[in-house]
Amino acid sequence: MEAVVFDLDGVLVDSEQLWDEVRRSVVAEHGGRWTAEATRAQQGMSTPEWARYLVEELGARLSPEKAAEVVIERMAARYAEGPPVLPGAAGALRTVAGEYPVAIASSSPPVLIDAFLAATGAADLVPVAVSSEQVRAGKPAPDVYLEAAGRLGARPAACVAVEDSTNGLRAALAAGMTVVGVPNPHFPPDPEVLARVAVTIPDVTELPRTLRELPH
């Protein structure tokens, strides 16, 4: 095992519901209509991708650029009050970073990734943090995971990815990584996709022990 790559939303921060709430409000305020599949469809999308989705699929009367700006401003305001870090997540990240090189591969924009790292004092522990804004395609494409591994100088096949959502799990699997699933209780992943991971844990606090027990 050469490195561990963490997703952010749903693994380290309890933000999936917050993203959902903010996007729903922006769509409603600008004449769009939320659909039953919209929440899951957007999980893992990069900022340009979900911004286009709000406009083209849900009918928000904004440009994609403006939709992204409004949503991210509201998310940043929420994070300014303190990111919703999951219980024990910062400690688990710190423990894992003491044993392996670590990276974050997230669909969140860089400003929110940086807010998490600053709030938890983890910036010095995480040498690589990649947003899907910075690669060609968001999850379920493997690009953000491959970029994170590349920046760490690690082989994807020798990396462990930690993911919670269907699209995130697909992305990590497509990158050829060993995947630890941490199913999001609010938006459970597709059981068929979850069945393909190496191991499933109830929350990220179990990760240090789980990594030690994985075949090396």
TANORGI-V832324 format. One record per residue. N is the residue number from 0. RES is the residue in three letters. SS is DSSP state (h for helix, s for strand, l for the rest). Layout:
BEGIN
n->N res->RES ss->SS
n->N res->RES ss->SS
END
This chain:
BEGIN
n->0 res->MET ss->l
n->1 res->GLU ss->l
n->2 res->ALA ss->s
n->3 res->VAL ss->s
n->4 res->VAL ss->s
n->5 res->PHE ss->s
n->6 res->ASP ss->l
n->7 res->LEU ss->l
n->8 res->ASP ss->s
n->9 res->GLY ss->l
n->10 res->VAL ss->l
n->11 res->LEU ss->l
n->12 res->VAL ss->s
n->13 res->ASP ss->l
n->14 res->SER ss->l
n->15 res->GLU ss->h
n->16 res->GLN ss->h
n->17 res->LEU ss->h
n->18 res->TRP ss->h
n->19 res->ASP ss->h
n->20 res->GLU ss->h
n->21 res->VAL ss->h
n->22 res->ARG ss->h
n->23 res->ARG ss->h
n->24 res->SER ss->h
n->25 res->VAL ss->h
n->26 res->VAL ss->h
n->27 res->ALA ss->h
n->28 res->GLU ss->h
n->29 res->HIS ss->l
n->30 res->GLY ss->l
n->31 res->GLY ss->l
n->32 res->ARG ss->l
n->33 res->TRP ss->l
n->34 res->THR ss->l
n->35 res->ALA ss->l
n->36 res->GLU ss->l
n->37 res->ALA ss->h
n->38 res->THR ss->h
n->39 res->ARG ss->h
n->40 res->ALA ss->h
n->41 res->GLN ss->h
n->42 res->GLN ss->l
n->43 res->GLY ss->l
n->44 res->MET ss->l
n->45 res->SER ss->l
n->46 res->THR ss->h
n->47 res->PRO ss->h
n->48 res->GLU ss->h
n->49 res->TRP ss->h
n->50 res->ALA ss->h
n->51 res->ARG ss->h
n->52 res->TYR ss->h
n->53 res->LEU ss->h
n->54 res->VAL ss->h
n->55 res->GLU ss->h
n->56 res->GLU ss->h
n->57 res->LEU ss->l
n->58 res->GLY ss->l
n->59 res->ALA ss->l
n->60 res->ARG ss->l
n->61 res->LEU ss->l
n->62 res->SER ss->l
n->63 res->PRO ss->h
n->64 res->GLU ss->h
n->65 res->LYS ss->h
n->66 res->ALA ss->h
n->67 res->ALA ss->h
n->68 res->GLU ss->h
n->69 res->VAL ss->h
n->70 res->VAL ss->h
n->71 res->ILE ss->h
n->72 res->GLU ss->h
n->73 res->ARG ss->h
n->74 res->MET ss->h
n->75 res->ALA ss->h
n->76 res->ALA ss->h
n->77 res->ARG ss->h
n->78 res->TYR ss->h
n->79 res->ALA ss->h
n->80 res->GLU ss->l
n->81 res->GLY ss->l
n->82 res->PRO ss->l
n->83 res->PRO ss->l
n->84 res->VAL ss->s
n->85 res->LEU ss->l
n->86 res->PRO ss->l
n->87 res->GLY ss->l
n->88 res->ALA ss->h
n->89 res->ALA ss->h
n->90 res->GLY ss->h
n->91 res->ALA ss->h
n->92 res->LEU ss->h
n->93 res->ARG ss->h
n->94 res->THR ss->h
n->95 res->VAL ss->h
n->96 res->ALA ss->h
n->97 res->GLY ss->l
n->98 res->GLU ss->l
n->99 res->TYR ss->l
n->100 res->PRO ss->s
n->101 res->VAL ss->s
n->102 res->ALA ss->s
n->103 res->ILE ss->s
n->104 res->ALA ss->s
n->105 res->SER ss->s
n->106 res->SER ss->l
n->107 res->SER ss->l
n->108 res->PRO ss->l
n->109 res->PRO ss->h
n->110 res->VAL ss->h
n->111 res->LEU ss->h
n->112 res->ILE ss->h
n->113 res->ASP ss->h
n->114 res->ALA ss->h
n->115 res->PHE ss->h
n->116 res->LEU ss->h
n->117 res->ALA ss->h
n->118 res->ALA ss->h
n->119 res->THR ss->h
n->120 res->GLY ss->l
n->121 res->ALA ss->l
n->122 res->ALA ss->l
n->123 res->ASP ss->l
n->124 res->LEU ss->l
n->125 res->VAL ss->l
n->126 res->PRO ss->l
n->127 res->VAL ss->s
n->128 res->ALA ss->s
n->129 res->VAL ss->s
n->130 res->SER ss->s
n->131 res->SER ss->h
n->132 res->GLU ss->h
n->133 res->GLN ss->h
n->134 res->VAL ss->l
n->135 res->ARG ss->l
n->136 res->ALA ss->l
n->137 res->GLY ss->l
n->138 res->LYS ss->l
n->139 res->PRO ss->l
n->140 res->ALA ss->l
n->141 res->PRO ss->l
n->142 res->ASP ss->h
n->143 res->VAL ss->h
n->144 res->TYR ss->h
n->145 res->LEU ss->h
n->146 res->GLU ss->h
n->147 res->ALA ss->h
n->148 res->ALA ss->h
n->149 res->GLY ss->h
n->150 res->ARG ss->h
n->151 res->LEU ss->h
n->152 res->GLY ss->l
n->153 res->ALA ss->l
n->154 res->ARG ss->l
n->155 res->PRO ss->h
n->156 res->ALA ss->h
n->157 res->ALA ss->h
n->158 res->CYS ss->s
n->159 res->VAL ss->s
n->160 res->ALA ss->s
n->161 res->VAL ss->s
n->162 res->GLU ss->s
n->163 res->ASP ss->l
n->164 res->SER ss->l
n->165 res->THR ss->h
n->166 res->ASN ss->h
n->167 res->GLY ss->h
n->168 res->LEU ss->h
n->169 res->ARG ss->h
n->170 res->ALA ss->h
n->171 res->ALA ss->h
n->172 res->LEU ss->h
n->173 res->ALA ss->h
n->174 res->ALA ss->l
n->175 res->GLY ss->l
n->176 res->MET ss->l
n->177 res->THR ss->s
n->178 res->VAL ss->s
n->179 res->VAL ss->s
n->180 res->GLY ss->s
n->181 res->VAL ss->l
n->182 res->PRO ss->l
n->183 res->ASN ss->l
n->184 res->PRO ss->l
n->185 res->HIS ss->l
n->186 res->PHE ss->l
n->187 res->PRO ss->l
n->188 res->PRO ss->l
n->189 res->ASP ss->l
n->190 res->PRO ss->h
n->191 res->GLU ss->h
n->192 res->VAL ss->h
n->193 res->LEU ss->h
n->194 res->ALA ss->l
n->195 res->ARG ss->l
n->196 res->VAL ss->l
n->197 res->ALA ss->l
n->198 res->VAL ss->s
n->199 res->THR ss->s
n->200 res->ILE ss->l
n->201 res->PRO ss->l
n->202 res->ASP ss->l
n->203 res->VAL ss->h
n->204 res->THR ss->h
n->205 res->GLU ss->h
n->206 res->LEU ss->h
n->207 res->PRO ss->h
n->208 res->ARG ss->h
n->209 res->THR ss->h
n->210 res->LEU ss->h
n->211 res->ARG ss->h
n->212 res->GLU ss->h
n->213 res->LEU ss->l
n->214 res->PRO ss->l
n->215 res->HIS ss->l
END
